[in-house]
Amino acid sequence: MKKSKKEKLQVIPLGGVELIGMNMTAFCYGDSIIVVDCGMAFPEDDMPGVDLVIPDISFLIENEDKVKGIFITHGHEDHIGAIPYVLNQLSVPLYATKLTMGIIEHKLEEKNMMTKVRRKVVSFGQSINAGCFRVEFIKTNHSIQDAAALAIYSPVGTVIHTGDFKVDYTPVFGDQIDLQRFAEIGKKGVLALCCDSTNAERPGFTQSERTVGRTFDNIFADNTDTRIIIATFASNVDRVQQIINSAHKYGRKCVIEGRSMVNIITTATELGYINIPPNTVISIDELKNFPDNRTCLITTGSQGESMAALSRMASGMHKKVRIKPNDTIIFSSHPIPGNEKAVSRVINELYRQGAKVIFQDVHVSGHACQEEIKLIYSLVKPKYAIPMHGEYKHLRAGAEIAKSLGYDSKHIFLLSSGDVLSMDEESAGVTGKVHAGSVMVDGLGVGDVGSVVLKDRQRLADDGIIIIVMTMQSGTGLVLSGPDIVSRGFVYVRGAEDLMDAAREVLNDELSDLTRRNVTDWTQIKSCLKGALSDFVWKETERRPMILPIIMEV
């Protein structure tokens, strides 16, 4: 007992703070660690070629023997996208609700990892014992079904992690958020609340998902003579349900298009989370058998992703669907921060092809606004407030909500990735830092693209490359052929013969000088040629292309 009094509970965000996505938080006590969520983030503009970004789990690998399990709040990519990569390195059990696990299992099947990963489906109200922790799943509402908050019971107190949530009194499918359970736990005393802050800047309440259904009904009623194409998030099963309901009501056949959309809707249908009336959904190949005004396409691409179905339709690259004049196209989502340009580009392309585009009032958020966050705080009454999920401005807005409820700066913690927040009933504070950051995934490579590679890619993108190729005789250092110049992304060679000829002269002069000084060390020769050409190119063009000398030995 004496030892447990000295121990403190540690909360360590490994992602999900100061950025949108990559959510992952470790809770540590004694020899037990549990992890909440395991998400990915989309690459930034300065990460050319990178497919996705996942959290650095060095801390978890170093303490693998202490990690008792990963607990998932819901099935969005920013909370589950890193699971196949993380569980390739960590052998720990995975806990999630039914639909969330169904979506995760599809990912694991694609990576041939089903037999490798220990999994358990958890019901709401059920608790899992993990080391010295007990974790209870609490029903919440979000833009995907089966979203859960977690009550984490530790020897020094209870922490509630909301996951992504909103308060929806009229959900499309299933029950409302279990506010009663939040209140019951709050009455017993809560040490800390880790609260979703994505919408903390927005006043008021988030509208119910059901309001979008009424909007869809109006759009279908107003556009009876055209084909309707609706782009939304693949994981928003309730949104797809409402689109199918409206399409069925107005006698339209639905096509579900886009790989991720098909996968998730198939999983949701198999598990009973979406009800599709008979003969409503058809395959994309059957589309030609029906007139346009009797069809509706539900597709991915609401964020302007270049390879998503709607983007391929807009650019004419889709094999089965072409945009037609007078098509009615609906964007049923808001652009994620950073995606605004990509979305705008797709909208402009659709307008050019004569389509009618609707992108306002056809979306409600899945995240709590200020009044809902206040409601959770009032029910839970935590001692400490820990805003999570969002960029720094969102976390700051979450902190301001806590302040408005009477919390002072000693009881509110704005954490950065890797911060170690140690707490018990007496006190709390950041006591250290663990290694944290982001790992870039490029194709099959995980973590093999670092800052040096990214700088090279950026430089290639900015100024191109010049390759110097020459052949030298081994031993004597006699130049047998070259130097020749190959250029990519620097200048259009056919329009710049004079520049290339002058560059060769510079290299020949430098080689003559090196021969006169009896320089035979290849490293020195490469360095001198690179320096001479770099100075010349800068003087002539004020550009700094990457210069790569290649010497072949004969």
Buried (B, 14 or more C-beta within 10 A) or exposed (E): EEEEEEBBBBBBBBBBBBBBBBBBBBBBBBEBBBBBBBBBBBBEEEBBEBBBBBBBBBBBEEBEEBBBBBBBBBBBBBBBBBBBBBBEEBEBBBBBBBBBBBBBBBBBEEBEBEEEBEBEBBEBEEEBEBBBBBBBBBBBBBBBBBBBBBBBBBBBBBBBBBBBBBBBEEBBBBEBBBBEBBBEBBEEEBBBBBBBBBBBBBEEBBBBBBEBBEBBBEBBEEBEEBBBBBBBBBBBBBBBBBBBBBBBEBEBBBBBBBEBBBBBBBBBBEBEBBEBEEEBBBEBEEBEEBEBBBBBBBBBBBBBBEEBBBBBBBBEEBEBBEBEEEBBBBBBBBBBEEBEEBBEBBBEBBEEBEBBBBBEEBBBBBBBBBBBBBBBBEBBBBBBBBBBBBBBEBBBBBBBBBBEEEBEEEBBBBBEBBBBBBBBEEEBEBEEEBEBEBBBBBEEEBEEBEEEBBEEBEBBEEBBBBBBBBBBEEEEBEBEEBBBBBBEEBBEEEEBEEBBEEBBEBBEEBBEEBBEEEBBEEEEBBEBBBEBBBEBBEEBBEEEBBBEBBBEEE
